[in-house]
Amino acid sequence: MKHNLIPVYAALLGAVLGTACNKEEKKVEKAEELPVVTVDVAHQRSVPQSKVYTATVEAENINNIAPASPNRIKKINVEVGDHVDRGQELVVLDRANIDQLRINKEQIEREYNRAVSLLNIGSGTQQAVDQLKAQLDAAQSQYDNLLENTVLRSPINGVVTARNYDPGDMTGNQPVLTVGQLTPVVKVIINISETDLAEVRQGMPVEVQFDAYPDEAFSGTVNRIYPTIDPATRTFTVEVRISNQGERIKPGMFARVAIDLGSQVNVVVPDRAVVKQTGSGNKYVFVLKGNKVSYNKVELGQRLGDSYELISGVADGDSVVISGQTRLIDGSQVQVRR
């Protein structure tokens, strides 16, 4: 009888061992199915806050040369690119109207002088003299104003940057010429985030680079900080002046303005940890907690070689996934490759 039980025990033992093996195999299979990831540790460090803003170069001063009233252009004495001096004659307009005003003024002046002579010999009245004096003053003022607008002069030392008419044209809504002051400085206007307002000071130095001179840096200075913030963009306007002796910098050039805003302690992670969400500009980092990951939205700061500064989203000392993110979602259970 005992001999008959041996096969039964053997069968039961085999079944138990088989079940145990199956469970172990399933555990192994399940472990093998988990995404395998590599992690690194996020660390805080002091990051220089040098920020770069783009802008277009402008002349320090721009003057639009135009007459006070429409007139026909007789002569233009300069071309685009010409250097001009303050007070230099640039444009001569038709003198037909001014000649008529001159004749009228001279006629009133003769009548006024005659009235003064008559008054002096007792044959005239003070009232007649006063009336003619008022007419003469008005005629003189009208003549001087038209004379000033018949010959147009440059109010500054500069360069002619635009010409909109030719001799023989009637002046209209546009200026005849535009003169820009390119020395001793030019300027750029940049818009800076309101979060950096406290760090920007009038007179602080900046570094400016131009595509035209890729291997050269130019020195600039914060000249003016506008007093209001744009509510739509949450930025404030800053005017930067750049020395331009020799006029190497031209209006319209594309400029990159670098401003040193000190340093700030922020978390830095490898660039491989940052994941861009498809269909949006949002950036995320998978953070490992135990054997699961969380999908943390982050705000990027500067790129630092092969790393990124993070303004928010990851804490100092967090383990962040740097490879194997393609199979991950928020809350995924993972295996960490050691």
HUBEL-V136545 format. One record per residue. SS is DSSP state (alpha for helix, beta for strand, coil for the rest). PSI is psi in whole degrees, -180 to 180 (NA if undefined). D_CENTER is the distance of its C-alpha to the mean C-alpha in Angstrom with 2 decimals. Layout:
BEGIN
ss: [SS SS]
psi: [PSI PSI]
d_center: [D_CENTER D_CENTER]
END
This chain:
BEGIN
ss: [coil alpha alpha alpha alpha alpha alpha alpha alpha alpha alpha alpha alpha alpha alpha alpha alpha alpha alpha alpha alpha alpha alpha alpha alpha alpha alpha alpha alpha alpha alpha alpha alpha coil beta beta beta beta beta beta beta coil beta beta beta beta beta beta beta beta beta beta beta beta beta beta beta beta beta beta beta beta beta beta beta coil coil coil coil coil coil beta beta beta beta beta coil coil coil coil coil coil beta beta coil coil coil coil beta beta beta beta beta coil coil alpha alpha alpha alpha alpha alpha alpha alpha alpha alpha alpha alpha alpha alpha alpha alpha alpha alpha alpha alpha alpha alpha alpha alpha alpha coil coil coil coil coil alpha alpha alpha alpha alpha alpha alpha alpha alpha alpha alpha alpha alpha alpha alpha alpha alpha alpha alpha alpha alpha alpha alpha coil coil beta beta beta coil coil coil coil beta beta beta beta beta beta coil coil coil coil coil coil beta coil coil coil coil coil coil beta beta beta beta beta beta beta beta beta beta beta beta beta beta beta beta beta alpha alpha alpha alpha alpha alpha coil coil coil coil coil beta beta beta beta beta beta coil coil beta beta beta beta beta beta beta beta beta beta beta beta beta beta beta beta beta beta coil coil coil coil beta beta beta beta beta beta beta beta beta coil coil coil coil coil coil coil coil coil coil beta beta beta beta beta beta beta beta beta beta beta beta beta beta beta beta beta alpha alpha alpha beta beta beta coil coil coil coil coil coil beta beta beta beta beta beta beta coil coil beta beta beta beta beta beta beta beta beta beta beta beta beta coil coil beta beta beta beta beta beta coil coil coil coil coil coil beta beta beta beta beta coil alpha alpha alpha coil coil coil coil coil beta beta beta beta coil coil]
psi: [-42 -38 -30 -24 -22 -47 -35 -47 -40 -40 -43 -43 -40 -40 -43 -46 -39 -43 -44 -43 -41 -41 -42 -41 -40 -38 -44 -45 -41 -42 -40 -25 -20 142 139 127 159 140 160 172 131 137 144 145 162 123 122 133 60 119 146 131 145 148 174 137 139 154 151 -45 144 127 128 119 113 150 161 -25 155 141 163 137 126 -41 140 122 -6 164 166 133 -15 141 138 155 156 130 -5 140 121 -44 136 127 169 137 7 -46 -40 -34 -39 -40 -38 -43 -43 -43 -42 -35 -45 -36 -39 -43 -38 -45 -38 -42 -38 -42 -43 -39 -38 -27 6 11 0 -179 154 -33 -43 -40 -46 -41 -46 -34 -40 -41 -40 -42 -43 -43 -39 -43 -43 -40 -47 -41 -45 -35 -42 -33 8 -33 112 126 158 130 -7 164 129 -158 139 118 -13 148 124 -6 167 161 137 -19 153 136 149 -135 -26 154 153 -47 158 131 127 141 113 -8 151 -5 160 178 159 149 122 157 121 142 142 -22 -19 7 -43 -20 -14 129 146 133 -8 145 152 164 134 136 150 145 -29 -24 71 -24 16 140 137 147 138 173 139 114 -36 136 117 145 -6 157 135 116 -21 -40 -10 41 159 155 137 133 126 131 139 130 137 45 132 -5 37 -29 127 144 138 -15 147 126 146 118 118 125 129 110 26 -148 161 141 117 165 139 134 158 146 -25 -15 -19 127 132 131 129 133 4 173 8 145 145 159 133 122 130 127 107 -121 18 160 148 147 96 121 135 156 119 144 -123 153 130 81 -115 23 167 140 134 128 -32 164 -25 139 159 131 -7 144 122 143 129 -7 153 17 -15 -29 7 147 172 125 3 141 138 164 138 124 122 NA]
d_center: [98.55 96.25 95.81 94.64 91.83 90.24 88.60 87.30 85.72 84.25 82.76 81.26 79.85 78.32 76.73 75.28 73.95 72.56 70.74 69.26 68.15 66.54 64.62 63.43 62.47 60.49 58.70 57.87 56.77 54.61 53.02 52.41 50.67 48.00 44.60 44.41 41.22 40.06 38.38 36.62 35.95 32.63 32.32 30.34 28.91 26.65 23.20 20.91 17.62 15.40 11.92 9.45 5.65 4.64 4.29 7.63 10.41 12.22 15.79 16.73 18.97 19.64 23.12 24.47 28.15 30.35 33.82 34.57 36.73 37.13 39.18 40.08 38.50 41.22 39.38 35.94 36.26 32.99 30.94 27.27 26.47 29.22 28.82 30.18 31.51 31.41 34.35 34.81 36.32 33.97 35.51 39.10 39.88 43.28 45.76 48.21 47.16 47.01 50.45 51.87 50.35 51.82 55.26 55.07 54.02 56.87 59.34 58.42 58.61 62.15 63.21 61.82 63.70 66.85 66.53 66.18 69.29 71.27 70.29 71.46 74.93 75.20 74.84 71.34 69.42 66.48 64.96 64.90 63.26 60.56 59.81 59.52 57.38 54.88 54.86 54.41 51.44 49.73 50.51 49.25 45.93 45.49 46.44 44.08 41.12 41.86 42.53 39.12 37.57 39.86 38.52 34.72 33.57 30.31 29.26 27.29 27.53 25.05 24.74 25.42 22.37 23.89 27.43 28.29 32.10 35.23 38.42 40.56 37.73 37.61 34.43 32.56 29.29 27.11 27.23 29.61 27.30 23.86 23.81 20.79 21.22 20.03 22.07 22.32 18.51 15.33 11.99 8.22 6.25 3.83 5.00 7.87 10.78 13.80 15.94 14.61 15.21 18.59 17.48 15.15 17.40 17.50 18.69 17.66 17.14 14.24 14.53 12.63 13.69 13.90 15.57 18.12 19.24 18.99 21.54 20.34 18.09 17.25 17.42 15.09 15.50 13.80 15.32 14.54 13.68 13.79 16.83 15.99 14.21 13.23 16.19 14.94 11.90 13.27 10.19 10.38 8.60 9.12 10.11 10.94 13.97 15.26 18.96 19.87 23.63 24.98 22.05 21.02 17.32 17.01 14.77 12.97 12.73 10.14 9.06 8.80 8.84 11.50 12.61 16.17 16.69 20.38 22.16 23.24 26.30 25.63 27.64 27.19 28.77 29.38 26.90 30.01 30.34 27.20 28.05 25.81 27.46 28.37 26.82 23.99 21.05 23.12 24.24 27.73 30.09 33.89 35.51 39.23 41.56 45.17 45.71 43.11 39.34 36.85 33.69 30.96 27.50 24.97 21.38 19.97 18.34 17.91 20.00 22.60 24.60 26.92 26.02 23.46 22.68 23.46 22.26 25.10 27.91 30.11 32.22 33.28 36.35 35.92 37.28 34.73 35.72 34.40 36.61 38.67 36.16 37.00 40.12 38.78 38.12 37.82 41.18 42.40 45.23 44.75 46.51 44.82 45.44 46.56]
END
